[in-house]
Amino acid sequence: MKMTRLTSFMLLLTLAMFLVNGFAEGLPKYAITQINTGQGPINAMTYSQSTNQLAIAAANNIHIHDADTHKELMVLAGHTDSVQAVAFSLNGKLIVSGSSDKTVRLWEAETGKLRRARDEHTAPVNIVAFSAKGDKFWSASSKNNMLRSWYSRDGGRWSSSTSSSDIEKSITAAAFSQSGKIFAKAVELTMAVKDKFQFAVFLSEIDPYKDFEPILTKHREKIVALTISPSSEFIATGSSDWTIEVWKITDTEPLRADTDLGDPLWILKGHAGTVTTVAFSPNGKILVSGGADQRVRLWDLTTGQHLHTFSNHTSKISAVGFVRDDMLASGSSDGTVFIWNLDKIVSTD
């Protein structure tokens, strides 16, 4: 009887240890870690190479994590509605955030101290970016195309803005280049044929402000995701038609008002739902996309081939971004972030 009880106890202890360790270590293949902020849906993410930190916008707050240990370092709280955009300055010393509360906030990255909050926007702020020097940053709203530039050294008042036109009221997505030099906006244009639309991307040089000819995409439904490569050489668009288009926007010459880009470099198909977010790798060789189908997909931009699919989130993918060429972060409306090791999936040469 004693032996039976001892055996049963050992079996139960073994099972308990297996369950505890299994759940603790039961990450999906290629996953390095899983981050759960406990705050709600993940809306945006950004990485600072200078400080090796990852900023995760979840609900109304911004969570700063060490990119190696994945430990949470601080939480930036102050927005009264969901944070839709977040960006580090190039030197990693400042963070700018935009929110559905229509405010822009400037933070000191080292201390988390709020330097300045501005409320001049009249719609949710869902795009922010710093200039390459870090002396300026920009904020924009895709709802009314209100683009504002700010001087970040003293957190001063905005210095310029663009006004909306009738065409631009139908903006569906927008993005800044990493250096803050180019602003791109996706627009739904009404065509002459009833109930027909043309989905275009307008590019602008921000400083001084100058518009270029629109890119007339092949999308059959509206563009909801838009990004510019770190080198400003490519743009990528994600659409409700489940496809992604990649366009080469610069060659050896800068963009001109009469530039004709022709057809997209690649039309990428594979998602089984709206493509909600897209991002380029730092070297510009890989594109990552996330969709309403709860999938994260990797694409080789040299060949246009699909490389891998991650299918471990339980709700739509709302944010993706590279930590390094060999490391990827994906965030979902389920409130989780996975950090993925890409060493065995993609070549970073």
Long-range contacts (C-beta under 8 A, 24 or more apart in sequence): 28-310, 28-312, 28-338, 30-310, 30-340, 30-341, 30-342, 30-344, 30-345, 31-312, 31-338, 31-339, 31-340, 31-341, 32-70, 32-327, 32-339, 32-340, 32-341, 33-70, 33-338, 33-339, 34-336, 34-337, 34-338, 34-339, 35-63, 35-65, 35-70, 35-336, 35-337, 35-338, 35-339, 36-335, 36-336, 36-337, 37-61, 37-63, 37-335, 37-337, 38-335, 39-63, 39-335, 40-82, 40-335, 41-82, 41-315, 41-318, 41-332, 41-333, 41-334, 41-335, 42-318, 42-319, 42-331, 42-332, 42-333, 42-335, 42-336, 42-337, 43-82, 43-83, 43-84, 43-318, 43-319, 43-331, 44-83, 44-84, 44-85, 44-86, 44-319, 44-331, 45-86, 45-319, 45-320, 45-321, 45-329, 45-331, 45-337, 46-86, 46-87, 46-88, 46-321, 47-88, 47-321, 47-322, 47-323, 47-329, 48-88, 48-92, 48-109, 49-92, 49-282, 49-324, 50-88, 50-90, 50-91, 50-92, 50-93, 51-88, 51-92, 51-109, 53-88, 53-92, 53-109, 54-323, 54-329, 55-86, 55-88, 55-95, 56-331, 56-337, 57-82, 57-83, 57-84, 57-85, 57-86, 57-97, 57-319, 58-83, 58-331, 58-335, 59-83, 60-99, 62-86, 62-95, 62-97, 62-107, 64-109, 64-112, 67-323, 67-327, 70-339, 74-112, 75-112, 76-105, 76-107, 76-112, 76-114, 78-105, 78-114, 78-117, 79-103, 79-105, 81-124, 84-124, 84-125, 84-126, 85-125, 85-126, 85-127, 85-128, 85-139, 86-128, 87-128, 87-129, 87-130, 87-137, 88-130, 89-130, 89-134, 89-137, 89-152, 90-130, 90-132, 90-133, 90-134, 91-134, 93-134, 94-130, 94-134, 94-137, 94-152, 96-128, 96-129, 96-130, 96-137, 96-139, 96-152, 97-128, 98-124, 98-125, 98-126, 98-127, 98-128, 98-139, 98-141, 99-124, 99-125, 100-124, 100-125, 102-141, 104-128, 104-139, 104-148, 104-150, 106-137, 106-150, 106-152, 106-155, 115-155, 116-155, 118-150, 118-157, 118-158, 120-148, 120-158, 121-146, 121-148, 122-146, 126-174, 127-174, 127-175, 127-176, 128-176, 129-176, 129-177, 129-178, 129-180, 130-180, 131-179, 131-180, 131-181, 131-207, 132-179, 132-180, 132-181, 136-180, 136-207, 137-180, 138-176, 138-180, 138-183, 138-206, 140-174, 140-176, 140-183, 142-171, 142-172, 142-173, 142-174, 142-185, 143-171, 144-169, 145-169, 145-171, 145-174, 145-185, 147-183, 147-206, 149-206, 149-207, 160-209, 162-209, 168-202, 172-199, 172-222, 172-223, 172-224, 173-223, 173-224, 173-225, 173-226, 173-237, 174-226, 175-226, 175-227, 175-228, 175-235, 176-206, 176-228, 177-228, 177-232, 178-228, 178-230, 178-232, 179-232, 180-206, 181-205, 181-206, 181-207, 181-232, 182-206, 182-228, 182-232, 184-226, 184-228, 184-235, 185-226, 186-222, 186-223, 186-224, 186-226, 186-237, 187-214, 188-222, 197-222, 199-223, 199-239, 201-226, 201-235, 201-237, 201-247, 203-235, 203-249, 203-255, 205-255, 210-257, 211-257, 212-255, 212-256, 212-257, 212-259, 213-257, 213-258, 213-259, 213-260, 215-247, 215-249, 215-261, 217-245, 217-247, 217-264, 218-245, 218-263, 218-264, 218-267, 219-243, 219-245, 224-274, 224-275, 224-276, 225-275, 225-276, 225-277, 225-278, 225-289, 226-278, 227-278, 227-279, 227-280, 228-280, 229-280, 229-284, 230-280, 230-282, 230-284, 231-284, 233-284, 234-265, 234-280, 234-284, 234-301, 236-278, 236-280, 236-287, 236-289, 237-278, 238-274, 238-275, 238-276, 238-277, 238-278, 238-289, 238-291, 239-274, 239-275, 240-274, 240-275, 242-269, 242-271, 242-272, 242-273, 242-274, 242-275, 242-291, 243-267, 243-268, 243-269, 243-271, 243-275, 244-268, 244-269, 244-271, 244-275, 244-278, 244-287, 244-289, 244-299, 246-287, 246-301, 246-304, 265-301, 265-304, 266-299, 266-301, 266-304, 268-299, 268-304, 268-306, 270-297, 270-306, 270-309, 271-295, 271-297, 273-316, 276-316, 276-317, 276-318, 277-317, 277-318, 277-319, 277-320, 278-320, 279-320, 279-321, 279-322, 280-322, 281-322, 281-325, 282-322, 282-324, 282-325, 283-325, 283-348, 285-325, 285-346, 285-348, 286-322, 286-325, 286-342, 286-346, 288-320, 288-321, 288-322, 288-328, 288-330, 289-320, 290-316, 290-317, 290-318, 290-319, 290-320, 290-330, 290-332, 291-316, 291-317, 292-316, 292-317, 294-332, 296-320, 296-328, 296-330, 298-328, 298-342, 298-345, 298-346, 300-346, 307-345, 307-346, 308-345, 308-346, 310-338, 310-340, 312-338, 313-338
